[in-house]
Amino acid sequence: MLEQINKFIEYWWFRYLMVTELYIVEKWERVTMHVIILLLFLLVGYFNFSVLLPLASKLIRPAFDWRADPIHY
């Protein structure tokens, strides 16, 4: 099980290096690019949770009227 997980991670790490062409650069350049890419993903995630999620909530809530009292028959 652990061997399969390790092979899976190694495969996707190899693909990542090939697609970004980071396998041909020096170690310090590779680390710098990993940090920059990680920071970009973190910034996009922060933007999604701090801006887009509240905006979507404000747009969706009135459409479904979630705060309305249920109708009692």
Contacts in CASP RR format, 6 or more apart in sequence:
PFRMAT RR
TARGET T0000
AUTHOR 0000-0000-0000
METHOD contacts of the structure
MODEL  1
MLEQINKFIEYWWFRYLMVTELYIVEKWERVTMHVIILLLFLLVGYFNFS
VLLPLASKLIRPAFDWRADPIHY
16 22 0 8 1.000
17 23 0 8 1.000
20 33 0 8 1.000
20 37 0 8 1.000
22 29 0 8 1.000
22 30 0 8 1.000
22 33 0 8 1.000
22 34 0 8 1.000
25 33 0 8 1.000
61 67 0 8 1.000
END
